[in-house]
Amino acid sequence: MKLVPTRRTDYGIRALIVLANTEDPPVAANAIGQAMDIPTGFLQQVLRELQQAGLVTSRPGPSGGYALARPAEEVTVLQIVEALEGPLRSAECALRGGPCHWDDVCALHWVWSSARDALCDELAGATLDQVAADDRALAQGSRPVPADSHRKSR
């Protein structure tokens, strides 16, 4: 099973990193797209969803663009993910659609619920400010690449 953000969430986090690391907002959508290699059409859809969730604001016009709606240290990664994907704490059973011998709960319920809750807790404890700081540190070469990095040069 792959446990990675969808493209929508990937692009949303990248866009928010740009906004969190910008000293002089607002930032035009095309500038965000260029900085993070995000197609502008898709980016505008993502930014609209982030705006509806109260995470970004927009200002129209030639000097307009997007800015964070509140400080990056007040925005959790869980809020970003749920703004773009919906609630992670779903009422849907992990063993949906197959034969099950129990009416009220499936045999996987406890372990799956615990794993989901641990993920939600971790995402709720991480802020956009921390992610943006990691981005800056990686760009400066001052953040070590973890041994389990999937992109690590070999």
Buried (B, 14 or more C-beta within 10 A) or exposed (E): EEEEBEEBBBBBBBBBBBBBBBEEBBBBBEBBBEBBEBEEEEBBBBBEBBBEBEBBBBEEEEEEBBBBBEEBEEBBBBBBBBBBBEEBEEEEBBBEEEEEEEEEEBEEBEEBEEEBEEBBEEBBEBBBBBBBBEBEEEEEEEEEEEEEEEEEEE
